[in-house]
């Protein structure tokens, strides 16, 4: 295997884990891939529930069922896409072709999901659940290979931490863009009166879909896969599954991801209700939803970087971040929502602590390397898909349970919220996700790959690839 080193980055150590093979341009374009993902996906996670309940007129119970069903389907699809993509053979590599051909379809589905041609009756619900399910499947077709790319663009741990940190920066930048421009665009496209209409949502989705497509195509043309399996023969689905199930650190990480996503997306899907009803500032929805994302960039730069990860340890950093997210939300619950600046500050602390997600993503390639050393089978696609599976389940449960709890606490679109309803929204938007972040620490305790063990794995794999190349 040949890796082209960048001339503008000085190298000192001969340890592959301590060197960075990728230049800034490649890392930046990889991060823009998650900006594209957020433009296509976060519009749905942030606005789709309120679109269905307040603009289309679907009941909260129906929306909860819709969210759960669609995300469970995604979770089932992800391992299939992971397995198919890692066994793909083409001149573009294993994962990049999926991005090339899937991203145009994804852009179309983003727009169709934010339409309501059949109103809010049975046919309208069928259209909603159908388009949202297809959107989720197509998103998996693009996003699972995109996530897997971080494992094959470079063998270096330094690069992988940087790639996943830049990726989460892209996540936050995309979320900032969604928060900053979505509400104004929806209102502008909706016409006079200030109400958010179906037309406003549809045209906004069109803008986001086109931007997403442009960024995904840029990612395809500016990246190159260089890490290949040591074994030249294709692993069978059965052998891959057996190797995957024996990878205990990967399974522990997947469970932790499930819980973190349960908290993260559970809050993302309900925080808009909190801002409108509890904080009472619908005029500040965009800026307030932007605060955690902007703070998240600060957290990633400060804590989710190769130097800190090396010094503190990825596992310890992930635990610190998860507990920090929970602490900020619990403080927000106790302090209350009457003081706008307290809401802003604690939301920023919550966003900073979300650096744990970037660290956890950078741990996934380490589990793949560890599995290849132990079993001889490299499962980039199915390995990432198992984590994506957990993410989707966490997203599904978080979003659906959050909306269902809102209904259980008595929330009704258009009705003036009582004190009990406001307390319920506070629990759903803050206490529920905080509990999930705390529980994520339990499976992280079972993650067993230390920095020294990862160094040994990387060195061994490099030697095995060099030996395989000499034998050709």
Buried (B, 14 or more C-beta within 10 A) or exposed (E): EEBEEBEEEEEEEEBBBBBBBBBEEBBBBBBBBBBBBBBBBBBBBBBBBBBBBBBBBBBBEBBBBBBBBBBBBBBBBBBBBBBBBBBBEEEBBBBBBBBBEBBBBBBBBBBBBBBBEBBBEEEBBEBBBBBBBBBBBBBBBBBBBBBBBBBBBBBBBBBBBBBBBBBBBBBBBBBBBBBBBBBEBBBEBBEEEEEBBBBBBBBBBBBBBEBBBBBBBBBBEBBBBBBBBBBEEEBEBEBBBEBBEEBBBBBBBBBBBBBBBBBBBBBBBBBBBBBBBBBBBEEBBBBBBBBBBBBBBBBBEEBBBBEBBBEBBBBEBBBBBBBBBBBBBBBBBEEEBEEEEBBBBBBBBBBBBBBBBBBBBBBBBBBBBBBBBEBBBBBBBBBBBBBBBBBBBBBBBBBBBBBBBBBBBEBEBEEEBEEEBBBBBBBBBBBBBBBBBBBBBEBBEBBEBEBEBBBBBBEBBBEBBEEBEEEE
